[in-house]
Amino acid sequence: MLGKWSKKDQNDMQFKSLIPATAAGGGLSASSMYKVNRGPAVSQAIDQGLLWAVLALLFLGLVMVYSATVALPDSNKYAEYQTTHFLVRHAVSIAVAFVAAFCVFQIPMKTWQELAPLVFLCCIALLILVLIPGIGKEVNGARRWLSLYVLNIQPSELMKVCAIIYAADYTVRKQAYMQRFGKVLFPMFMAMFLVGMLLLLEPDMGAFIVIVTVVFGILFLGGINARVFFGVLFALSAAFALLIAFSDYRRARLLAYLDPWEGDNALNKAYQLSHSLIAFGRGEVLGVGLGGSVEKLHYLPEAHTDFLLAVIGEELGFVGVTVVILLFMYIVKRCFAIGTQAIALERTFSGLVAKGVGIWIGVQCFINMGVNLGVLPTKGLTLPLMSYGGSAILVTCVAMALVLRIDHENRTMMRGGTT
């Protein structure tokens, strides 16, 4: 009787056996999320919803960056720039990011797993290189960029995706020792200590917070001992508190955030925050209209980078901000669903990478939006996929390409293929 089974029946049975009832999460069955059609169309091999959400944020970010920078040439600092200077550079960054994302999508996840330690070490080398005078480019007192003439590369942004890949591979390799501090947490703690020292020398504390959160989030998802994990989390929190307490600059920013409307704060350390809140207040429900922002007219510094959400709030109102939040929520949800599906298919490394990207996007969005809304102290973190910045756009698109590659391999396996 076994000999009478057709190949189609065998494939169907194999497909059904690979899908746990709750693998997809969010109340959706895996069969409704993953198409099983055997046609050659590329659209059937990737998560179209995730792709369109990413493209929507990129396009909206391009429009809002242009709106936020169109008046900058009126100031002395940007007097020699054209009104389309930032628009063109941002569009070029997106084009470069698309090419890089396409190339990354072609590389199997098993290759990334094999290269994970090397990729991490290379990124640490770049963090060291950027601190060398004459090599690293200094802007506004921070040495964070390596100039490639056409594009400035920010190693701290590259470290975000490299740390995710390395932490996922590390968790898989140390799976048998996840309950032992000396075998798992201590080596990773020392690696993060090294990364942290290099980032604080730039300085870039915001990137350090995001990287540490993502790495230890991956370890937590990998099954690390909860008691030890929360002990280390408490120690890290204490370390961050000490960094703030012994830094006059960081302490002043924290105190200003607690009372942004106090006279001296509003004119100094809380200047950006106070004008960001004014922008949201002017936007109300529907906004003042695209291009109608007043705060971007040299009142709100860095409106096209860290405070782009404030311009969105002023011009598109509560509705516009809500749409942006929902798009990011959808992206994070899909990253976790794709990661869950990969783990259900016994592809733990891929699953942890997808969930790590979800944690990264979620944490950085939360911090950026919290800063813009006055919920968190001012911190130099951009809004992923939207804010002006070549390195940030490039790295985030590469991370999204990794997630789409993981989803593609999930679908391939469920159709009976190999990755």
C-alpha positions in Angstrom: 0.0 0.0 0.0 2.9 2.3 0.7 4.1 1.9 -2.8 0.8 3.3 -4.2 1.2 6.6 -2.5 1.8 9.4 -5.0 4.6 11.9 -4.5 2.0 14.6 -4.1 0.4 12.8 -1.1 3.8 12.3 0.5 4.6 16.0 0.1 1.2 17.0 1.6 1.7 14.8 4.6 5.2 16.2 5.1 3.9 19.7 4.9 1.2 19.1 7.5 3.5 17.4 9.9 5.9 20.4 10.0 3.3 22.9 11.1 2.4 23.0 14.9 -1.0 24.5 15.6 0.4 27.6 17.3 3.6 28.0 15.4 2.6 31.1 13.5 1.4 33.0 16.6 -1.1 35.9 16.7 -4.1 33.7 16.2 -3.2 32.9 12.6 -2.7 29.3 11.4 0.6 28.6 9.6 -1.4 27.5 6.5 -3.0 30.9 6.3 0.3 32.7 6.6 2.4 30.6 4.2 1.3 29.9 0.7 2.0 26.4 -0.5 1.6 27.0 -4.2 4.4 25.4 -6.2 4.4 28.1 -8.9 7.7 29.8 -9.6 6.6 33.4 -8.8 8.9 35.2 -6.5 6.0 36.8 -4.7 5.0 33.4 -3.3 8.4 32.9 -1.7 8.5 36.0 0.6 6.3 37.7 3.1 4.6 40.3 1.0 3.0 42.0 4.0 6.3 42.6 5.7 7.9 43.8 2.5 5.1 46.3 1.8 5.3 47.6 5.4 9.0 48.2 5.1 8.6 49.9 1.7 5.8 52.1 3.1 8.0 53.3 6.0 10.9 54.0 3.6 8.7 56.0 1.2 7.0 58.0 4.0 10.4 58.6 5.6 11.8 59.9 2.2 8.8 62.3 2.0 9.2 63.5 5.6 12.9 63.9 5.4 12.4 66.2 2.4 9.7 68.1 4.3 11.9 68.5 7.4 15.0 69.7 5.4 13.6 71.8 2.6 14.1 75.0 4.6 17.5 74.2 6.0 19.4 76.1 3.3 17.9 79.3 4.7 20.3 79.0 7.7 24.0 80.0 7.7 25.1 76.4 8.4 23.5 75.0 5.3 23.6 78.1 3.1 25.6 76.4 0.4 23.2 73.5 0.1 20.4 73.1 -2.4 16.8 72.5 -1.1 16.9 69.0 -2.4 20.4 68.2 -0.9 19.1 65.9 1.8 16.3 64.4 -0.3 18.8 63.3 -3.0 21.3 61.9 -0.5 18.5 60.1 1.4 17.2 58.6 -1.9 20.8 57.5 -2.8 21.1 55.8 0.6 17.8 53.9 0.0 19.0 52.8 -3.4 22.3 51.6 -2.0 20.4 49.9 0.8 18.2 48.1 -1.7 21.3 46.7 -3.5 22.9 45.6 -0.3 19.6 44.0 0.9 19.2 42.1 -2.4 22.8 40.7 -2.1 22.2 39.7 1.6 19.0 38.0 0.6 20.9 35.7 -1.8 23.1 34.3 1.0 21.7 31.2 2.9 21.4 31.5 6.7 23.7 28.6 7.2 26.5 30.7 5.6 25.7 33.6 8.0 25.9 31.1 10.9 29.3 29.9 9.8 30.6 33.4 9.4 29.1 34.8 12.6 32.3 35.0 14.8 34.3 36.4 11.9 31.6 39.1 11.2 31.6 40.1 14.8 35.4 40.4 15.0 35.5 42.5 11.8 32.9 44.9 13.3 34.9 45.2 16.5 37.9 46.1 14.3 35.9 48.8 12.7 34.9 50.2 16.1 38.6 50.4 17.0 39.4 51.9 13.6 36.9 54.7 13.9 38.6 55.9 17.1 41.9 56.5 15.4 42.5 60.2 14.7 42.7 60.9 11.0 40.7 57.8 10.1 37.5 58.3 12.1 35.4 61.3 11.1 34.4 63.6 13.9 31.0 65.4 13.8 29.7 67.6 16.7 32.3 66.2 19.1 31.5 62.5 18.4 33.9 60.3 16.4 31.5 57.7 14.9 32.0 57.6 11.2 34.3 56.2 8.6 34.4 58.2 5.4 34.1 56.3 2.2 33.7 59.6 0.2 30.5 58.4 -1.4 29.0 57.2 1.9 29.9 57.6 5.6 29.8 54.3 7.4 28.8 54.2 11.1 30.3 51.0 12.7 28.0 51.3 15.7 25.1 50.8 13.3 26.8 47.8 11.7 27.4 46.3 15.2 23.6 46.1 15.8 23.1 43.5 13.1 26.5 41.8 13.6 25.7 41.4 17.3 22.4 39.8 16.5 24.0 37.3 14.2 26.8 36.5 16.6 24.4 36.2 19.7 22.1 33.8 17.8 25.1 31.6 16.8 26.5 31.8 20.3 23.2 30.8 21.8 23.0 27.8 19.5 26.6 26.7 20.2 26.2 27.1 24.0 22.7 25.4 24.2 24.0 22.6 26.4 25.4 25.1 29.0 22.5 27.6 29.1 22.1 27.1 32.9 25.7 27.9 33.7 26.9 31.4 34.2 30.6 30.8 33.6 30.0 28.9 30.3 27.5 31.3 28.8 26.8 34.6 30.4 30.3 35.6 31.5 32.0 35.3 28.0 29.1 37.2 26.4 29.2 39.8 29.3 33.0 40.3 28.6 32.3 40.7 24.8 29.6 43.3 25.5 31.9 45.0 27.9 34.5 45.4 25.1 31.8 46.6 22.7 30.5 49.0 25.3 33.9 50.6 26.1 34.5 51.2 22.4 31.0 52.7 21.9 31.3 55.0 24.9 34.6 56.3 23.7 32.9 57.6 20.5 30.6 58.3 22.5 27.4 56.5 21.5 25.5 55.3 24.6 22.3 55.0 22.7 23.7 52.3 20.4 25.2 50.5 23.4 21.9 50.3 25.1 20.2 48.9 22.1 22.9 46.3 21.4 23.1 45.1 25.0 19.3 44.8 25.1 19.1 42.9 21.9 21.9 40.5 22.7 20.6 39.6 26.2 17.1 39.4 24.8 18.3 36.7 22.4 20.0 34.8 25.2 16.8 35.0 27.2 14.8 33.6 24.3 17.5 30.9 23.9 16.6 29.5 27.3 19.2 31.0 29.7 18.8 30.6 33.4 16.2 33.2 34.4 17.7 33.9 37.9 21.2 34.5 36.4 19.7 36.5 33.5 17.8 38.9 35.8 20.9 39.2 38.0 23.0 40.3 35.1 20.2 42.6 34.0 20.2 44.3 37.4 24.0 44.7 37.3 23.7 46.3 33.8 21.0 48.6 35.0 23.2 49.6 37.9 26.1 50.2 35.5 24.1 52.5 33.3 22.9 54.4 36.4 26.5 54.9 37.4 27.4 56.1 33.9 24.7 58.7 34.2 25.6 59.6 37.8 29.3 60.3 37.1 28.7 62.1 33.9 27.8 65.8 34.3 26.5 66.0 30.7 24.3 62.9 31.0 23.0 63.9 34.4 22.1 67.3 33.2 20.1 65.9 30.3 18.2 63.5 32.7 17.3 66.3 35.1 16.2 68.6 32.2 14.0 65.8 30.8 12.2 65.6 34.1 11.2 69.3 33.9 11.6 70.5 30.3 9.5 73.7 30.7 11.7 75.2 33.4 13.2 78.4 32.1 16.9 77.3 31.9 16.1 73.8 30.7 13.8 74.9 27.9 16.6 77.1 26.5 19.4 74.6 27.0 19.4 70.8 27.7 15.7 70.4 27.1 15.5 72.7 24.1 14.9 69.9 21.6 12.4 68.2 23.8 10.4 71.3 24.5 10.1 72.2 20.8 9.3 68.5 20.0 6.3 68.7 22.4 5.2 72.0 20.8 5.3 70.3 17.4 3.0 67.5 18.6 0.7 70.0 20.3 0.4 72.0 17.0 -0.4 68.8 15.0 -3.5 67.8 17.1 -5.5 65.1 15.4 -5.1 65.6 11.6 -2.0 67.8 11.6 -1.3 71.2 10.0 -0.7 69.6 6.5 2.3 68.1 4.7 5.0 70.8 4.5 3.2 73.1 7.0 5.5 72.5 10.0 6.7 75.6 11.8 9.1 73.8 14.2 11.2 72.5 11.3 12.0 76.2 10.4 15.2 76.2 12.5 13.4 75.8 15.9 13.7 72.0 16.3 17.4 70.9 15.8 18.0 67.6 14.0 14.4 67.5 12.8 15.3 65.1 10.0 17.2 62.6 12.2 16.4 62.0 15.8 13.2 64.1 15.9 11.6 63.2 12.6 8.5 61.8 14.4 7.9 65.3 15.9 7.6 66.7 12.3 5.3 63.8 11.4 3.2 64.6 14.5 3.0 68.3 13.5 2.2 67.8 9.8 0.2 64.6 9.9 -1.1 64.8 13.4 -2.2 62.0 15.7 -3.5 60.0 12.7 -0.1 60.0 11.0 1.8 59.1 14.1 -0.6 56.2 14.8 -0.1 54.9 11.2 3.7 54.9 11.7 3.3 53.1 15.1 1.0 50.4 13.6 3.4 49.8 10.7 6.3 49.2 13.2 4.1 47.0 15.3 3.3 44.9 12.3 6.9 44.6 11.4 7.9 43.5 14.9 5.0 41.0 15.0 6.0 39.5 11.7 9.6 39.2 12.8 8.6 37.2 15.8 6.1 35.0 13.9 8.8 34.2 11.3 11.2 33.4 14.0 8.7 31.2 15.8 8.1 29.3 12.5 11.8 28.8 12.0 12.3 27.4 15.4 9.3 25.1 14.9 11.2 23.8 11.8 14.3 23.2 14.0 16.1 26.1 12.5 17.1 27.7 15.9 19.8 30.1 14.6 17.5 31.6 12.0 14.6 31.9 14.5 16.8 33.7 17.0 18.1 36.1 14.3 14.5 37.0 13.2 13.4 37.5 16.8 16.6 39.5 17.5 15.8 41.9 14.6 12.2 42.2 16.0 13.6 43.1 19.4 16.0 45.6 17.9 13.4 47.4 15.8 10.9 47.4 18.7 13.4 48.7 21.3 14.9 51.4 19.0 11.4 52.6 17.9 10.3 52.7 21.6 13.3 54.8 22.6 13.1 57.2 19.7 9.3 57.7 20.1 9.7 58.0 23.8 12.3 60.7 23.4 10.2 62.6 20.9 7.1 62.4 23.2 9.0 63.3 26.4 8.5 59.8 27.9 12.3 59.1 27.9 15.4 61.3 28.3 16.9 62.7 25.1 19.1 60.1 23.4 20.6 60.1 19.9 18.8 57.2 18.3 17.1 57.5 14.9 13.7 56.2 13.9 14.5 53.0 11.9 13.8 53.0 8.1 12.6 56.6 8.3 15.2 59.0 9.7 17.9 60.6 7.6 21.2 58.6 7.8 22.9 56.3 5.3 24.3 53.8 7.7 21.1 53.4 9.6 19.0 52.9 6.4 21.6 50.5 5.0 21.8 48.3 8.1 18.1 48.2 8.8 17.3 47.2 5.2 20.0 44.5 5.5 18.3 43.2 8.7 15.0 43.1 7.0 16.6 41.2 4.1 17.8 38.6 6.6 14.2 38.2 8.0 12.8 37.9 4.5 15.5 35.3 3.7 14.5 33.3 6.9 10.9 33.4 5.8 11.8 32.3 2.3 13.7 29.3 3.7 10.8 28.5 6.0 8.5 28.4 3.0 10.9 26.4 0.9 11.2 23.7 3.7 7.4 23.5 4.1 7.1 22.9 0.4 9.5 20.0 0.8 12.6 21.7 -0.5 16.0 22.2 1.1 17.8 25.4 2.1 
